Every structure is written in structure tokens, then in C-alpha cells.
Amino acid sequence: MPPRAYPKESQALLEARPEVRESVTKAALHFDKNRARAYGEVPIEAWRDFAAQTKEHVLSRLDRYLEEAEARLVEKGVTVHYAEGPEDAHRILGEIVRKEGVRLAVRAKSMLTEELGINAFLASQGVEVWETDLGEFIIQLAEEPPSHIVGPAIHKSLEEIRALFAEHLGTPEDAAPEELAAAARRFLRERFLKADLGISGGNFLVAESGTLVLVENEGNIRLSTSLPRVHVAFVGIEKLLPRFEDLSVFLQLLARAATGQPIGTFVSLIEGPRRPGEPDGPEALHVVFVDNGRTAALADERAHVVLRCIRCGACLNACPVYRQTGGHPFGFVYSGPIGEVLAPALLGPKEAYPLYHASTLCGACAEVCPVRIPIPKLLLYWRERAAREGLLLPFEKSLVRAYAEAMVRPSAYRLASKAMRLFPGVLKSETLPLVRAWTRLRAGLEPSPRPFHELWEEIKDEG
Amino acid sequence: MKVALFATCLLDQFFAGAGVATVRLLRSLGVEVDFPRAQTCCGQPAFNAGHWDEARKMARHTMAVFEGYDYVVLPSGSCGSMLKVHYPELFEGLGEEYQRAVDLAERTYELSQFIVRVLGVEKLGDGLKGRALAYHHGCHALRELGAEKEPILLLENAGARIVPWEADRECCGFGGVFSVKLPHVSVAMADRKIDTLPEAEALVSTDAGCLLHLAGRMKRRGKPIPIRHLAELLWEARNAA
């Protein structure tokens, strides 16, 4: 379902599956609490400044850093590809699959490969593919997309996971979480050992050293990228960092923002395929730099800052709108605050409508963003563009025009004020369009018996 | 000191008593208060929904209405932020109008911040002794104006106890037009506030919009607690002294 369905889908989810709200709220508030504690332990404001400036710098010279990264990667024996969008990515991956005779692939959690629809493509090529991150594995069994950047299955309750595992892996109906994890491990271990291809994303890619950096907590990414013969990493072009030493801040900042950890449990720094004499690692390593709308976003002077994003998910956890439904109703790979501003930047404001309206502009997201993306400002920017480009319903524009005309005429304002009190039923109506959007879920509005501007006339001469 | 009260349209219509309280409170602190009669709405709903031409129209009107006052005081964090933070954005690059917007922004204060920061008053009286209140931090007051300490300071210094509330800094889900564009998400957010609300004699905030939304939802669910605008309580703090 497309972003356009958000109003309907969010309502349907809240009405039909209230347990999702409960699971997501609990998990997101837990993440957010840990983040707040972890931020408090370090000079976080200075780190955020550094990270924001470093990302801005990379974005302002992206062409140069891409060339540098490519040169270093090639020196290290990596095959470098560029993909403009999903079709390119599929073509590149399809050639590798055919050349290497790939039958079984393991995938290490990556949002970019979600953007590109890699799983469906591999299936169409007759390749069996397994998600190896526990959360991703759960939603693969459930045939659902991720609902959170970092915790793809946070919308799932323990009961649902038990039922899924009982059905697919034959675990007992009352299995403890440890038993479930062990069952997934047994199932996946076999696939790791048999897989011909490992697919990953990339958290960072250091231009000066050609280092692909992957951060995780489960060890599945390390296995996916070192056991199979071939490793293909899809990396968004905005993921570059200039210097190796930049990682000292970014690795810690990412982990603290995402989960409140000082650093990810496993950090893989990959520099090329297996070299002679090395005991493990793939025979071939491909890095696919992916654009998929990023160059166009970069050209937008106001909106390009969204490309600083390091996919930590902190804004989702902090967002009270996201916490009511989780990510599915957004209808886009990325949900919550960052999804609301990434969608129009990558897809265009028409395709992304009305995601950038799914916010009260409360500002909780900007307060936690490790790279200081001014998300509320960007939401306003896209709303303004949508209104200017005529993407809103025509009646909204007429309504706003009429309201503005009334508000610059104090006499009209006061007349409306009187009318409201002459017809008190209007603001309590559960049938009038617009009014009912308020009254169906809330008690009707009751104006003060007399407005303040009338009371003023009585108190203006008080001592 | 010539101070203009910008009552804001929501307060004018739905919390008229808080307007009276604001005037009496400021006068009791030695401030000369005027209420320019041509004031209407600051234009925030249009601005937030992306209709910036219409928002500019209303902002121009508002800027003209409040010309010539030393200060403009609003019993609202949200509309206060519209004038103080967003009017300059709205007129960015528009030369003289931008200057006028910045000039108004510099003279504009939310009520509790005006009392603490401009008047330098931290204790209004003892009128709230023994009162247990839940305080909802409106998002724009909290994050755009930084009005986190001032309302609490004034309430506590008057003897009130602010009860701990895990969701006191979370958005209530009002969000202006958001409340009717996405009503189901909006009330789910209100429910989170209401479900975590500790026992208190009243729910207090500086924003009429949040209060209307929370009160409307509580009433619909059949478990209302009284809602009070911050200005009314600050006047009680002072008046009973």
C-alpha cells in the first residue's frame, strides 16, 4: 500500500489491532530511555555537532569522495558498481548470481536492500534467500516488511512470535524467548554454512581507506559477510565518511542513538575479499553504490540535509505519532519522522503525500537526532511545497483562503464569534463534515459563554 | 512599560476567563495592559499546513496590530512560538517585512516567561498552597520557546505540588489541523497522556489547544478531571496572597 493510504491504514490498525500500539510504545520508549541515558554519559552536543558537520562536508563533495572510495576499494580487490535505482541493482545482482551460480543467499539486515526489493528479485531468479537478523527473520516468516529501522519486528508480541515459530520451526507453543532464539540460530546456522551469497548494506564506508563498516548486535552480519563465497554490499552514496578516524565518533554515536549502547556488539571493518593465506572471508566482494533518488535530493538546497541520516531510528522512538502505530501504515520503507521527510526527498512530494502531514510538529525528533536533521523544519518545507504545487485537496485551499480573509477583518472575526454562540449545536455536531472529525472521538466544543474580547470591555478600566 | 495582550483566538473563544486572569495578573504586577481590538488569529494553522501565502496575510495583519508596544504577551506557548520563531521564517528574504517580523519576535513573550524573564518575578504569592497539579508541557512552549522551568517555578513557588507524570513532556496529539486530519492517531496520543495521568486535582497547561483536545477526549471517555489554563492558576497564586 502506498503512502497515500496512511490515514486509512493508521485508523484501521488502531481499531483492529490495538496490541500493536502497545508493543511498539513499550519497545520504542525502552529504546528512547536507553538513548537518553547513553547521551548523558558523553559530551553529546559536541559529538552531534561534529557528526552533522562531517556529514554536511561529505554531501558537499560527494563526487570527490565517491571517486576516492572507488579507487581505494578497487586497490583492495573489490569490484565496484553503481546503481541508479532498483532496475540497475537487480541487473548487477542478477549478473553476479548467474556468474557465481548462486542457489542460496543469506541477507544481513539492511534498509537499502528493502528500498531495492532485493528479496523479491532473488526469489524471481530462483534463489532461496534467508534473513539472518532475528527481527528480520521473524517478519520474513510473517511475510511483512520491517516496521522500524533498527527493530524491524518491534510491532510483534511474544505470543505472535511463538505462534510463527511453532508453525515454521516446530517449537513448543509455550517456548521461552531463549528457546525461540536457539531455534532460529539452529535454522540459520545451516543456511549460513550452505549459502553461496551474503548480502549486506553498509553503515559507513570510509573513503580514504576503502573500509566498509557494518554494525550489529547478533553476529549474523559477520557470518553473512564472511562464510559465503560471495559478498555483495549495497551502500547508499550518502554513507561515505572522509577519514578512518571519523569512525571514532560515528560508531559510538550510532550505537548510543539507536539502542543506548556505548558501541555495537559486533563492528566489522571490511577491506576487500579474502587474501592469500587468510583463513576466512569471501572469494569475491562487490560494493554497489546506490543512488535511488539521492542525487536529486542532494540538489535540493533545503531538503538535502535529510541525507545526513545514519539510520539509527532514534527519531522513531522519540515520536509519539510513530509510537501509536509503528511503521506499517506509513507505506514506505522508512517510517516515523525520518520516513516523513525521506519519502518526499526520494520519491517526490506527490508520491509521498500525505506522510509529511503525519506530524504535530512537536519537535521530539529533532531533539534526539544524532546528526541534527531539523525534521520539523523539513516537514514544513514539504507542506509548503505541496500546497504551492497544488497537491492538496482543492477544498482545503478554498477553506484556508476564506479563513485568512476573515482573520484579516476583525469585524468578520467578531461576527463569526457571535454566530458560534447563536448556533451552539454546530460545534457539537457529529454529522457536519470537518466538525465531526473532532466530535466523533472527542466531546463537542463548548465556547466560553462570552468571548474574552467582550469581557475586556468590562475590565479594561479596572484598577 | 506598554504591554499588549495577544489573547489568541482559541483562548478568546474557549478560555475567556484565562484572558481576564492574564490582565488582572499583569496589572497586579504593575504592568499597563492594553488589548488591541483588531487582533484575530496569528495564522499558525495555515502556516503549519503549508499555506504560507495565507499565513503571511494573517501575520502582516498581526504585525500591524501590535506595532508600537514595548512587549506583546501571549497566554500561549504555541501562538507565542508562531510570532517569536516562525514569523521571521515566514518573511525570510523579504527585506523590510523580515525586519518587522524580527522586531516583533524580540518583543514577544509567553506569559510565564514574561513574568520570570522580563519582570524578574519568581514568586507571585502563596495562593496555591496544598494544590496537587498535573502539568502538561505544550510542545512549542517546551521545545521552541524553552519555557520548561518558568511555569513550574511560578506554580511551585506559590505552594503547588506538581505531581510526577511520565508523559508530561509528550505531545498530546492536538497539533492544530492534525487533530482533524488524522483524528484517530491524534486521540491515540491523547489516550497515552490520559492513561498515564496521575491523580491530581487539575490538569494545567499554557496552551488552549492542548487543553481542549485533552478535555474533549477525557469527557468522551467518561473520566474527566478538571482542566485549567496556566494563567488562571497564576492569578489564583497571586490573588489569594
Interface residues (C-beta under 8 A of the other chain):
Chain A: P7 S10 Q11 L14 E15 R21 T25 P320 V321 R323 Q324 T325 P354 H357 A358 S359 T360 L361 C362 G363 A364 A366 E367 L380 W382 R383 E384 R385 A386 A387 R388 L392 E396 K397 V400 R401 Y403 A404 A406 M407 V408 P410 Y413 S417 M420 L434 A437 W438 R440 L441 R442 A443 G444 L445 E446 P447 S448 P449 R450 P451 F452 H453 E454 L455 W456 I459 K460 E462 G463
Chain B: A7 C9 L11 D12 Q13 F14 F15 A16 G17 A18 G19 V20 V23 R24 R27 F35 R37 A38 Q39 T40 C41 G43 P45 A46 F47 N48 A49 G50 H51 W52 E54 A55 K57 M58 R60 H61 C139 H140 L142 R143 E144 E170 C171 G173 F174 G175 G176 F178 S179 V180 K181 L182 P183 H184 V185 S186 V187 A188 M189 A190 R192 L212 H213 A215 G216 R217 K219 R220
